């Protein structure tokens, strides 16, 4: 879980930053020249290290309460974001 947490935390911060730096300094062709081989290598590694997905443990059940709460938090955050954007837009247009 720690490694997954690190990827989730640093991925959105480092991805656009490094991608923007590569595009600004080296050009768009370099971005694809770096990412396409990297994606192929990571895909091959994940295919060889993936667990057998055909052996599904049917005894585990879906945690419906946490699923509903997580979706509710997501939709509330999205709604707040849209409302905030509308307020900022109205303030900018009213000047």
N, C-alpha and C positions, 0 to 999 in steps of 0.2 A: 504494500500500500504506500510505502514511503516513496518509492521510485515513481509510481503513478502520480502521487501528489506533487512531486517535483516537476514532472512533465506538464501537469495541468497548470501549475503555478507559473513556471518559467516560459512555457511555450508561447502563450499569447503576448508575453512581454518581449521575448527575444526574437520571435519569428519576424514580425514586421520591422523591427529595428535592424536586424541583420539583412533582411531582404531589401530594405530601403537603402542601406549603406552599399550593398552590392550593386543595386541599380544606379545609384548616384555616382559611384566611383568607377565601376567596371562596365556597366551597361546591362541591358535586359538579356542579351544573349548569354552572358556569363551566369545569370541567375538560373536559366534553364540548363546550362552546361553543368552546373553544380548540382542542381536539385534532381534532375532525371537519373543520373547514375546513383545518387544517394537513395532515391526512392526504390530503385531496382534492387540495390544491396539490402536495404531494410526489409523489403518485401520478401526476398529470398531467406533472410535470417528468420523472419517471423513465420514463414511457411515451414521451415525445418524445426523450429522450436515450439510450434503451436501444439497444444494438447489435443487429444482425440475428441472432437466435438460430437461424435456419434454416441459417446457414453454419457448421456445426460442423466443426472440424478433427479428422478421424478418425485422424490420425497420432499424436496424443498418447495415451499409455497411462496407465492407472491405476497409481499408485505403491502397490502392495499392502503393502509393508513398512511405510511410514509410516502407511498407513490402519490396519493392525493395531496398530501401536504407539500411535497416537492413541486408538483405541478402548480399548486396554488401559489407558492412562493415565486415560481417562474413567471406566472401570468400577472401577479401583482407587481413584480419588478418591471415587467414589460409595460404595463399600464401606467405606472409612475413615470417611466421614461418617456412615453408618448405624451403624457400630460405636461411634463416638464418641457419637452421640445415645443409644444404648442404655446406654452406661456412665454418662452424665450422668443419664439417667432412673433407672437403678438406684440411683445415689448419692442422688438426691433422694428416692426412695421409701423408702430404707433409714433415713432419719433420723426 
